[in-house]
Amino acid sequence: MYQSGDYGCSTYKIDMLVDLANSTKGVLGAQVAGAGLGGCIMALVKEEALETLRERLIKKYYEPFNLEPIIDVCIPVKGSGYIEIGR
């Protein structure tokens, strides 16, 4: 079950990034990673939604906090994949 914010292992700013990513069409999922001293997020995004997510994070997170955007795009390698489970 998806629970917005308050993940209990990060900061409200990192939680905000996860919420922004998870509420973006084309994002298959996002999570806190490397939490403890702030951490970061990882998001699995459909290729056609990548620019939308990037623009949304910049507009709703990086610009309001006057932060330089740090968004790295990684391409999955052979052996990784996405399995859709019926709900």
N, C-alpha and C positions, 0 to 999 in steps of 0.2 A: 504494500500500500504506500502511495506517495505521500509524504509529509512535507509541506512547504516550510523551509527555514528551520532554525533551531535544531540542527543536526547533532549538537552536543559535543562536537570534537573539533571545532574550528572557531572562526570569528564571524561576526554577522556579515562582514563584507564578502568573505568567501562563500558563505551560505547564499548571499544575494546573487553571486555569479551562477551558482548551481540552479537557483530558482529561475533566473533569466534564461539560462540555457534550456532547462527542462520545459519552459513555457514557449519555446520557439519551435514553430512548425518545421519539421524535417530533422529535429534532434531526436535520436532514438533513446538517449539517456545521458545523464551527466552525474558525476559524483565528486565528493571531496577526496583529494589524494594528498598524502604527505602532510596531514594536519599536525597540529601541535604548536608550531610557531607561525601559524598563518596558513601554511599549505598552499595548495593550488586546486584546480579542478581539471577533470578530464571529461570530454564530451564525445560521444559517438554521433557523428553528423552525416546525413546524406550529402553527397557532393553538391547537389543543386541548392542546398540550404546553407552552405558554408559562408558565403558572403553576407547573407541575411543575419546569421548569428554574429559574425564579426562586427557588422554595423550596429547591431543592437547592443552588444556588449560595450562598444566604444561610446555610444550615445547615452546609455542608461547607467553605466558604471564608471568607465575610465574618465570621461569628460566631467561628470558631476563631482568626482573626487579629485579632479585636476591631476590625474595620473597618466603617465606615458603607457600606451597600450603594449602589453606583452602577450601576444597570441601566437603560439607555435602550432603549425599544422603538421601532423604526422600521417603518413600513409600506411595503412595496415599491410603487412607482408603475407605471403602465402602461408596458409595455415590458420589465419584468423578469419572470423566470419560472424555473421549475425543470424541468430535463430529466432524466428517469430513464434511465440507461444500463444495459442488461442486463449482468449479470456472468457 
